[in-house]
Amino acid sequence: HFGARQAGHPAGTSGCNGGLAAMTQQKPDQKPEIALRESTSPSRLEPLVAQAVQAAESRSPQWLGVAWGGAMLLTGTFCTISAKIMFETKAEGLEECGGSMYCKFNKPWFSVIVMKCAMTCCLLLHYAASRGGNGPGASAGTLLKISLPSFLDLLNVLISNVGLLWVSPSIYQMTRGSVVIFSAILSVQLLRRRLFCYQYWAVALVTMAVVLVGIAGVLATGAGSSTVTQIIVGLLLILLSQVVLAYQIVVEERMMTEDHVTPFQLAGYEGLWGLLFFVVLTPSLMLTPGNPSPDRPPNPMLAIYHEDFLDSLAKLSHSGKLVLWCAVYFVAIASYNVSGQAVTKHLSAVLRSILEACRTLGVWLAELLLFYAFGSRADGEAWTVWSWVELAGFMILVYGTMSYKGLVPIPCAPKPPAAAIDEGIPRACSSPSATGSWIA
């Protein structure tokens, strides 16, 4: 959708100026007005426009790719941080908790709506990129098939956001790295792919890293108001969400290869399908039983099957801070999707994978900065003795993930052939999904 460079194109005739020069070289007896009329015919304008696009892309400065990489890292970090701050923000609403109407915004379903709205914006980018008939629209059958990955994305984001209610953003982000494990299993079972020796070792390293991160998350002090049981349940929910995400990646990969759906199309229509799902989900979630004892704090597990959206709107109307962080969350997800695609275009999918690993570190550093620089104990994270265990888990996780993709070698495993390097990209803030790689 962004144009394709043609190898071996002569530099002297590339671009708009070269095309015009070649087309205006007329015979001596030919009249200029006739040449101009012929050069502007529709059949000749199409290659002219294509040459102009190619020339513009070839002049794309190197700093532009670096800028997109920085934008992806920044917006990816804000995806997780803004969601956690949004959940921890207290505001006056319609539901009572612990004898007070001033409660936390524990609204994972509402966060999914915000994410789906941001993903739907990708359709605008798709149609802008495919203007002029360069990108065929999806058929009715393909649009119907997109409902499956859209539902999986909704389920994945919901379960992971419920887990985020009880764990710190850094633990949450690192635990999401377990998607490598489940993706490897499903790639063998469903896509009939062969895993090389180094990939088995990499999966073992990622498993070890997730265990270390989980231990650090459970035993660390200063984990907010969450109990040990809630942290364990949160970790299990995040792991479950990665199982759903791995299956979603397989489904999306098939759609992009077999149905020729572009990443922006997939993300946009998944967002649109998600909003359609909420036409049914919204009244259903409001009719389910809520907190049975308003004088006591509600059981956080209620967030899975109950949510009062009128209470969500009431809290938003009483808290400017909450509105701000909801807006940041929306912008972060939309920007992350765009910057991720731009990084793949201007740099490479491999560098995008590296930036995904750096995003985990960025979330952790942002949490430490909030705690020590801004004194925000509710939104930040303190450094404890168990943070060293988390750091060890993070380093093993990055090494295992990069090894699985063939970017770094494993000494005890044979060197992978070039064709075995997995160019797949991990997912978004979002959704974190919709391209086989994003998501949230």
N, C-alpha and C positions, 0 to 999 in steps of 0.2 A: 504493500500500500504506500510505501514511501519511495518507490522507484528502485530500480536495480542497476548497479554499475555493470557496464559491458566491458569485458577484458579485451585489451588490444585496440581500443578505440583511439584513433589518432588524436594527439593533443591539439594539433593545429585546427581541427575541425570539430572539436567537442564544444558543446554548449550552444547558447543561442547565437552568439556572434559568428562562430564558425559555420553554423547551419545557414545563416543568412548570407554569408560571404559565398558559400558554395552555390547557393540558389540564385544569386544575382550575377553570376558569371555568364553573361549572355553573348550571343553572336553579335558581330558588328551591325548587322542589318535588322536586329530585333529591337522593337520599341520598348522603352523602359516601362511604360504603363502596362504593356502586355505581360512583361516579366513580373511586375508587382502583382497583377491580378492572378497569375498562375501560382506565384509563391505563396499566396494567402489562401489557396483552396483548402478545403477541409482535409483532403487526403494528404496534403503536405504539412499541414499544421500539427498533426498528431506526432510525427517523428521529431518535429521542431520542439514541441513542448517536452517530449521525452529527453531530448538532448539538453534542454535547459535544466531539467531536474537533475540529470546526471552531473552536469557541470557544477550546480549548486552543492550537491553532496560531496563532490571531489574537493571542493574548496572549504569543506567543513573543518574549522580549526581544531587542533588537538585539545585546546583548553575547554572546548564545548563538551567533549566526552568526560573530561575530569569534572566539570561543573555538574553534569547529569549524575555522575557517580556520587558526588557530595550530596546532591539533592536526594538521591535514593537512600543514602545512609541516614541523613537527617530525618526525612519523612518516615522511614521505616522505624526509627527509634521513637518518634512521636506517636506512631500507631499504638504501640504497647503502653507507653507512658501515659498518654492522654486517656486511654481506656481505663487504666488503673486509677488515675486521679478522679475520673468521672464516677467510678464506682464508690470511691471513698468519700466523695463530697456529700455533706449533709445539707438538707433543705426541708422546709416545711411542706407537707403534702396532705393527702386525704387519708392515708393509712396510718394506723397507730402502731408504734413499736416501743416496748418497754415503758408504757405509760406516757409516751410523748409522741407528738406529731412531727417532730424534728428528727428525721431518719436519714440513713445513708441511701444513696441512689444505686441500690443493688438491682439494676435493671438490665440483665444480659440480653433479653429479647429486644428491648429498645435499641441497644447498641447494634444488634443485627440489622434492624431497620435502617439505622444511619449508614451502616456499611453497604447495604443493598442500594441505597440511594446514590452513594458515591460510585459504586460499580456501574450503575445504570448510565452515569455520565460518560462512560467509555464508549457508549453507542454514538455520542456526538463526535467523538474523536475518530471513530471508525468511518462515519459518513463523511467527515471532513477529509479524511485521508483517501477515501474512495470516490471523491467527487469526479464527475466526468465519465462515470462508467468504468473506471479502472478496477473496481472491486465488486464482484458479483454478490448479490444479496443471498442470504441463507434461504433455503426452501422451507416450505411449511413443515415438512417432515423433519428437517434438521432442527427447526425451532422447537418442535415438540420433544425431540430427543434431548435438547439442552435442559429440559426440566429435571432430568435425573441428576446431572452434576450440580445443578442449582440447589436441589434439595439436599444433596450430600454436603455442599458448601454451607448451607444454612445450618445443618446439623453439626457440622464440624466447628463452625464459629461459635455456635451457642454453647456446646459442651466445653470448649476451651475457655470461653469467657466466664462460665460458671466456675471453672477451676481457678481462673484468675482472681475471683472474689476472695480466695483463701490463701493464695501463695503470692510471694513477691514477684514483681515483673521479671527480674533476672532469672529466678528459678523457672518461671513460666516459659521464658524465651528459650532457655537451654533445654528444658524438657521437650519442647517442640522439635528439637533435633532428632528425636527418636523416629521421626518420619522416615529416615534413611532405612531403619530396620524393617519397617512394615512395607516400604516401597520395594525393597529387595525381595521380600517374600512374595509379594503380589506379582512382581515382574517375572518371577520364575513360574508361579502357579497359573497366572492368567495370560501373560504375554509370551510365555514359553521362551524367555531369554536365558542365556547361559551366564552364570556368575563366574568370574575368574577367581583364582586363589587369593589374590590381594583384596578382592572385594569381601570375601568371607572374613578375612582378618579385620578389615575396616568395620564391618558390621559388629564384630566382637568388641572392637574398641569403642564404638558408639554405645553399645549396650553397657559396657563398664562405666563410661562417662555419665550416662543417664542415672545409673545406680548411685554413683558418687554425688551427683547433683541432688538426687532425691534424699539421700542421707543428710546432706548439708541443709536442705530445706526443712526437714523434719526436726533436726536437733538444734538448729540455730535459734538463738534467743532474739527477742525484739522483733518477732514476726507479726507485730500488730495484735489485733484482737482474735486472731484465729487460734483455735486449739490444735493439738497434735492430730487429733482425729480428723478435723476439718482439712488440715494440710495434706494428710495422707489421701483423703477423698479427693481433694483438689488435684493432686498429682495423678491419681488414677484416672480422673476425668480428662486431664490433658493428654495422657497416654491413649485413652479411648478415642479422643478427637483426632489423634494422629493416625489411628487405624482407619477412620473414616476418610481422612485427608489422603492417605495413600491410595485407597480405592478410588477416590475422586480423581487423583492424578492419572490413574490408569484409564479411567473413562474419558477424561478430557484429552489425553494423548491420542486415543483412538479416534475421537471426533475430529481433532485437528489434522490427522493424517488421512482418515477415510472420507470425512465429509468436507475437508478443506475449509474448516472454520478458522478464522484468524483469532489471535489472542484478544484483541479489542472486541471483536464480535462476541466471543465466548464470555468475556467478563461482563459486557454490557447486557447481554440477554440473560445471563445468570442473575444479574441484579434485578432485571425486570421480572423474571419468573419469581424471584424471592419476594418482591413486593406483591405479586399476585397471590402467593401463598399466604401472605399476612391478611388478605381479605377474609380468609377462613380462620386463620390462627388467632387474630385479635379478639373476636368475641369469645372464642373457645377458651383462651387463656384467662379472660376476665371472669368467665363463669365458673372456673375451677375454684375450690375452697382455698381461702387465704389463711392468714395467721389465726389459729384457733384461740390463742390467748393474747389479746392485744396488750395486756399489762406486762408481758414478758417479751424479750427480743425474739423476732421471728426465726424459725429454722431456715438457714440459708438454702436448704435443699428445695424449699418452696419455689425458688427462682427457676427451677427446671420446668415446672408445669403450671405455674401461676404468675401472672403479672397484670397489674392494674394500670392500664395506659393513661387513664384519667389522672391517677396519682402521679404518673411520670410528667404529664403536662403541668400539673399543679406545682410540682417541685421546680420545674423549669421556669415557671412564671414568678417564683419567689427567690430565685438564685441566679444572679448574673454570672457568677463564677461557673455554675453548672452549664449555662448556655454557652459560655466561652469555650469550655473544654469539649462540649459536644461539637461545636463548630470546628475546633482544632482537629478532633477525631475525624470528622468528615473530610476536611481539606487534606489531612495527612494520608488518608486511604486513597483518595482520588489522585493526589500528587505522586504517591508511591507507585501506583499502577503505571502512570505515565512515565515517570523517571526510570522505572525498571525496564520498560520497553525501549526507552531511549539509550540506556546503558548497553543493552544487547545489540542495538543497532550501531552505535558510535564506537563501542569498545568491543566486548565479546561476551558470550554466555559464561565463559570461564571466570572472567572478572566479576560478573554479576554474582556468581556463586561465592567468590571471595568476599564481596561486599555483604552478602547475607550473613556470613560468619562474623564480620566486623559489626554488623547490626546488633548481634547479641551482646558483644562487648560494649557497644554504645548505650544499650539499655541499662546495663549494669553501672557504667560510669555516670549516667544521668541520675540514677537512683542514689548513688553515693554523693553526687553533687547536691541533690535536693536535700539530703540529710545534713551534710556538714557545712555547705556554703549558704544554704537558705534556711536551715533550721527546721525543715518540714519533716517532723518525725512520722506523721501520718502517711505522707506520700513518698518519703525517701526510704533508704535502707542503710542500716548501720553496718560497719565492718566488725565481724566477730571472729573468734577462733575458727568457727566452722566455715567462714568465708574462704579460708585457705583450701579447705576440701572442695568447695565450690569452684575455686580457681583451677585446681587440679582437674576437676571434671570438665571444666570449660576447655582447657588446653587439649585434653584427650579427645573431646568432642570435635573440636576444630580439626585436629590431626586425622581423626577417623573419617570425618566427612570429606575432607580434601583427598584422603587416600582412596575412598570409595569412588571418587570421580577421576582417579588416576592423575591428580595434580601433583601429589608428593608420593615418593616411594615408601614401601614398607620393607625394611631390610630382610625379613625372613620370608618374604613372598617374591615370586618372580616378577621381573619388570613387565608391566602390562604393555601389550602392543598398542600402537597409536589408535587403531580402530576401536580399541576397547574402552577408550576414555569416554565416560558418560558426560554428555554435554547438557544433561537435564539441569534445571534451575530450581532451587528450593522455593516454597510459597510464603501470599499476602496479607500485610495488616489486616490485612485483609484478608483480607480474605486472602486472607491472605491467601487466594488460589487462582482462580480463573485463568490460567494460561499454562496449567500444569506447573505453576511455579509461584503464585503469589500467596497470596493471599494474604495477614493481619494480622 
